[in-house]
Amino acid sequence: MTKANMKAKDKAPSGAYSVIVVGAGMVGIAAAMRMQEYGHQVTLVDRAGPAGGTSFGNAGILASSSVIPVTTPGIIRKAPKMLFNPLQPLFLRWGYLPRLLPWLIPYLRHANMKDTQRIAEALNPIIGQSLQDHQALAAGTIAERWIKPCDYTYIFKDRAAFDADKPMWDIRKAMGHDWIEYEDDAFAAYDPFMADSHRFGVAMQNHGMIASPGDYIADLAKVFTDRGGQMITAEVEAISHENGHVTGIRAGGESVSADRVILTTGAWSGTLAKQLGISIPLEAERGYHVELWHPNTMPKTPLMVAAGKFVITPMKDRIRLAGIVEFGGLKAAASEAPFKLLMHNVRQYMPDLKWGEETRWMGHRPAPTDSIPVIGDVPGIKGVFMGFGHHHVGLTGGPKTGQLLAMLASDIQPNMDLSAYDMRRFSK
Ligand SMILES: Cc1cc2nc3c(=O)[nH]c(=O)nc-3n(C[C@H](O)[C@H](O)[C@H](O)COP(=O)(O)OP(=O)(O)OC[C@H]3O[C@@H](n4cnc5c(N)ncnc54)[C@H](O)[C@@H]3O)c2cc1C
């Protein structure tokens, strides 16, 4: 048994700590459950309860092969045209541009082959075994019912559209991700759902999905409290420390003491990190979903529509269409145009689809400039750890990140190189 795979029942070498995990999204719930399994007293704090943030509304895909960042070579050429076309999945609230620029410029500097490769190599160890990581986290609990092993199928108008992106597929292959290609009649036989508009499908193997991410995390939180964990609903205002050691948190004007604090507040992590002297170039990449309840038909697997860069996931009792990148910060309300685009896609690609109720949601992907999550200890303050910044793959990478955070906070050194995730990279 490797240390990284240590079984939950293993005890932390230094005995039990009182631990506060701030943020009950996918990363936070995984960290809290793993800390609990190492024998610590764990309190999970979230201002909005379990899955109150981005982990609620994502596309639900355990997207192990999604190692390619948004900043691929060519994006700088394509992006301006996309911004002026409401049928393209990139939006900007123009008034936000001055605030965005200090983040955007270094972000776009990564749009080259060398960085794409480097980012993929950093993401793969965090997301590459996601289905198994989720199955291990939820094993034997009520939350297991939401995890569905399945293909994750990228669909294209034809083979030429797939071939156009060959260098990125070569990277996925080099990372060990296999697929089966379906063309023409074979594609229609594999899944007729989109076979009128698409002739080519790439079914990624060893993937999975969560049939209702909000319900899944709520179930995990119930398991956590049933096992003796404490869940508190409160806004954390500060992480307290004295003489280079963490002492706890301040929430709702009150102090709560702890030996260890783990910060997993996703796109909202910048302010709390800054108070600790850590400046992370973090933006909120706003994303959208529309749910069509009780549809007359569903795809067999989650589909990534490559041309429109959106996902259709067959969730419990509904289809969820999710995607879009919009820059506009954490505070602005949802925009109308991204919802219109998702509904336009429904009419364009699924003209015969019928459904009942419709629901809509907007959320914030936590996006560091280099598309690599921050996972590790906080320099200069013993006992504080951070895990956030998973961009488009935080549901996928949450369990592994939680496991790594729990090991570090339990004084166990994981047997993998964590230097790519170290927050010190931004202060060099
Ligand atoms: C449209 C869309 C589709 C996506 N699809 C996928 C997908 O298919 N697969 C995938 O892997 N990823 C997907 N993602 C990305 C994924 O959802 C995120 O990367 C992930 O949810 C981040 O998880 P997290 O735990 O870091 O943050 P969050 O889930 O945002 O959790 C952070 C929590 O911290 C709490 N919080 C913040 N500040 C405070 C504070 N001061 N005090 C107390 N609590 C606080 C918030 O309430 C929140 O609950 C998608 C994202 C979007 C927007």
The ligand as a Gaussian input file, in Angstrom:
#p B3LYP/6-31G(d) Opt

LIG

0 1
 C      -20.931000      25.290000     -15.712000
 C      -19.874000      24.496000     -14.995000
 C      -19.672000      23.168000     -15.347000
 C      -18.685000      22.419000     -14.702000
 N      -18.563000      21.095000     -15.001000
 C      -17.656000      20.342000     -14.339000
 C      -17.590000      18.939000     -14.557000
 O      -18.373000      18.366000     -15.314000
 N      -16.639000      18.235000     -13.893000
 C      -15.764000      18.842000     -13.029000
 O      -14.899000      18.166000     -12.482000
 N      -15.848000      20.159000     -12.750000
 C      -16.769000      20.923000     -13.384000
 N      -16.867000      22.262000     -13.122000
 C      -15.910000      22.869000     -12.182000
 C      -16.236000      22.518000     -10.739000
 O      -17.608000      22.702000     -10.480000
 C      -15.393000      23.348000      -9.771000
 O      -14.028000      23.255000     -10.128000
 C      -15.577000      22.831000      -8.356000
 O      -16.927000      22.838000      -8.007000
 C      -14.791000      23.643000      -7.351000
 O      -15.013000      23.041000      -6.101000
 P      -14.533000      23.715000      -4.777000
 O      -14.846000      22.797000      -3.661000
 O      -13.113000      24.154000      -4.941000
 O      -15.372000      25.082000      -4.693000
 P      -16.932000      25.336000      -4.395000
 O      -17.773000      24.210000      -4.766000
 O      -17.258000      26.666000      -4.977000
 O      -16.968000      25.415000      -2.810000
 C      -16.474000      26.533000      -2.097000
 C      -17.375000      26.711000      -0.888000
 O      -16.819000      27.704000      -0.038000
 C      -17.875000      28.431000       0.563000
 N      -17.306000      29.706000       1.009000
 C      -16.674000      30.635000       0.249000
 N      -16.239000      31.631000       1.024000
 C      -16.598000      31.318000       2.288000
 C      -16.404000      31.956000       3.553000
 N      -15.742000      33.110000       3.666000
 N      -16.910000      31.378000       4.664000
 C      -17.578000      30.190000       4.586000
 N      -17.773000      29.542000       3.415000
 C      -17.279000      30.100000       2.292000
 C      -18.915000      28.554000      -0.541000
 O      -20.203000      28.753000       0.003000
 C      -18.779000      27.196000      -1.239000
 O      -19.718000      26.250000      -0.783000
 C      -17.853000      23.038000     -13.728000
 C      -18.068000      24.365000     -13.365000
 C      -19.082000      25.093000     -13.980000
 C      -19.312000      26.510000     -13.554000

